[in-house]
């Protein structure tokens, strides 16, 4: 009986831990910025698990477009996240800074996502992407 009690208590702790991670506030805090140095920065990224801050091109339709940069992030809050751009971005271009997971890929620590793929894909909370949109200046 003692083992069952211990297992039940362990399962309860695990359930509470998973629920806590899922209910954690996730988001990206960033402002319009000059990207002429080839870098996009987020003031803070809040994530339930380790993953990626991914920079997508976007437009007025607010759909994620091609990936133009990414940077690793940690579980919890990562401050001052800088992603190196892989393409030239012009002043006025809209960029979507989005949280992606480290799930589904075959290589841990290597960003494997391509537009529409499941590997290292976008994080959703209540079926909404965890992201913000900025304008390059």
Secondary structure, 3 states (H helix, E strand, C coil): CHHHHHHHHHHHHHHHHHHHHHHCCCEEECCCECCCCCEEEEEEEEECCCEEEEEEEECCCCCCCCEEEEEEECCEEEEEEEEEECCCCCCCCEEEEEEEECCCCCCCCCCCCCCCCCCCCECEECCEECEEEEEEC
